[in-house]
């Protein structure tokens, strides 16, 4: 017997209850927070609730689809004007839903630091942010967002730090003859030429694993992330999966959606920090000038070998990425050659106008 709408509503309630149990935030008044949470979830379609549930339960491993949330430009009529319980932060409304979902299910201690970071959608988020009838609707999948470190802040780093914060920057959605700008401001070019802009190698200590991989797309998803996103160049092997590697290399202008020359950004989608350095030499044994640490969930531009601004300097060079293990005087390993899971990315010199 077909249970019809009753089964749909019952399944939706189960998904909502699972999302409530998975929340990271705990407030002083949990009964009131739960009421507000249930009112909030009414604005999601049933299929979007299921998308959220899958993304949260798998820690982003099943997060391909977008989950558009309710518009936040108007306060719900049934919501009384009362003191906030801490569940819904008082922030800029156009991006309050993505910020809230990221805080509930991904970054409990998410804070605002406009000088250092911004919360932005990643390029595989197809929905992004859309304005419909003067109301802003955004994708609320927390694994479609990253904390993008500002290029100027990244270049001021001379030591290993764990950054926190977010920044929202409004941007115009434009179209041109060569591609289309989707809601999150990233440029997706359906006729993008397959020009090799970098080559990736896997290393286990001093032994190279497998073949050299040419990187040709706008962004490459490495390891576990390859099966979790759309539109990326998938780069995955048994070595990556066995070591639970998950990161992306993204060719992106800064600010997002601008006409500035693209630079390469590194996004850590895994559960362990990434240690990285860039050298003007392509030799694996080149000693690093500065070792930087990239915390899970953050996205930063590659360090520059010459330019103080970091991005778009047109240089080649080699980026060393070690998963979970640092090296140098403050670590057990003196050289990058001794790290157990390492990736070497050799960049081709880039034209300022190339995409």
Secondary structure, 3 states (H helix, E strand, C coil): CCCCHHHHHHHHHHHHHHHHHCCCCCCCCHHHHHHHHHHHHCCCCHHHHHHHHHHHHCCCCCCCCCCECCCCCCCCCCCCCCCCCCCCCCCCHHHHHHHHHHHHHCCCCCCCCCCCEEEEECCCCCCCEEEECCEEEEECCHHHEEEEECHHHHHCCCCCCCCCCCCCCCCCCCEECCEEECCCCCEECCCCCCCCCEEEEEEECCEEEEEEEEECCCEEEEEHHHHCCCCCEEECCHHHHHCCCEEEEEEECCCCCCCCCCEEEEEECCCCCEEEEEECCCCCCCCCCCCEEECCCEEEECCCCCCCCCCCCCCCCEEEEEECCCCCCCCCCCCHHHCCCEEEEEECCCCCCCC
